[in-house]
Amino acid sequence: MRLPNTPCHVYLLDVNRYDFIKELSNVDRRSWSQVREARWHQLKNAEADYPVQQELQEATVQGWSENRAHFAKYVQPYFDRHDELTSQDELIFKGQLLGIPTVMRKELMEKTCATQIKA
């Protein structure tokens, strides 16, 4: 059997766009996340002090401009993936991955490496 090499589009005619977007915005990532409550708050506080996260949060909530030059230089590297970024509770996600502020990366990497089983 040969399948055509063309994209397949599925149209959802019975879905109200406004209701669908509202439902998506109500998805609670905490319910499936393995991040503990204390760590969640720690990430939020770290992001509040980090200008890149603030700019990303603002762009994901208000919408991205069509022109990359409208953003600060430290936010421009995220422009190519802006359609994959979402935010919830001041935290930035790329799909199901939680964005970790730079100021916390070293600490979390050390804890992650320390918990791995040595072979």
N, C-alpha and C positions, 0 to 999 in steps of 0.2 A: 504494500500500500504506500502510495506517495502522498505526502502532505505538502500543501503549498508553502512556499517560503515568504509569506506575507504576514504582516501583523494581524492579529485577530482582535476585533473590537466587540465588546459586549456592552450593550446599552441597557441601562436599568430604567425602563419607562415608568414603572410604578413607584419610583422613589422620589419623594419631594426633596429637592436639593437643600433647602433651608433646614428641614428636619434632620437630614443626613449629616450635614455639617455640624449642627447643634449636638447630635448624638456623638460624633467623633470628638468634639471638644470636651465632652463630659467623661471621656475615658480616663479612669484613674490609674495612672501608672504605678502607684504605690501598691495596688492590689496584686500585681504580678511581679513587682520588683523584689529583689532579694536584699535591698538596702534597708537596714534597720532604721527605726525612727530617729535615734540619736544621730546617726551618720547623715540621714536626710537633712536634719536641721544644721548640722555642721557644714554640709555642702552648700546649703542655702546661704548661710552666713558668709562663707568664703566667696561665693559668687557675688554677694552684695558689695564686697570691697574690690572686686576685680573688674576693671573697665571693659575688657573684651566681653565678658559674660553679660554685662549690662547692655552693651551695644547689640549683642546677639539676641538677647531677650527682647529688646525694643524692636529690632527688625523682624523677628518671628511673630510678634504680636501685632505690630502695625502693618506689616507687609514689606517686602523687599522692593527696592527701586529697580528699574530696568538697567540702570547704569551703575557699574561697580565703583566708579569714581565718587559716588555720593557717600561712600562709607569711609570710615577711618582706615588707615593702612593695616592695622592689626585685625580688622574684620574682613578685609578683602579676600584673604585666603578661603574663607567660608562661603564666598559668593557662588562658586561653582556647584556647591552642594546645598544651597539655600532651600531648595524644594524638598529636601529630606529632613530638614531641621524643624523641630517642634519644641514647644516649651510648656511646662506645667509647674506651677508653684515656684516660679523663678528659676527652675532648672532646665537645662537645654538637653534635648534628646535628638539622636540621629537614629531614626527607626526605634529599635528597642534598646539602643545603647545610650547610657547616661554619660553626658559630657562632664569630665572632671576638671575643675579649675586648676590651672598650672601650679598654684600655691599648695595644692594638696596632693599632687601626683607623686612626689617622692615618698611622702608618708604612706600613701596607699600601696605603692609598689613594694615598699619594704614590708608592709604587713602581709601582702599577698605572697611574696617570696618566702617569708618566714613560716607561712602556714602550709606550704607545699610539702608533700611527703618526699623525702630524699630516697633515691633508689640505690 
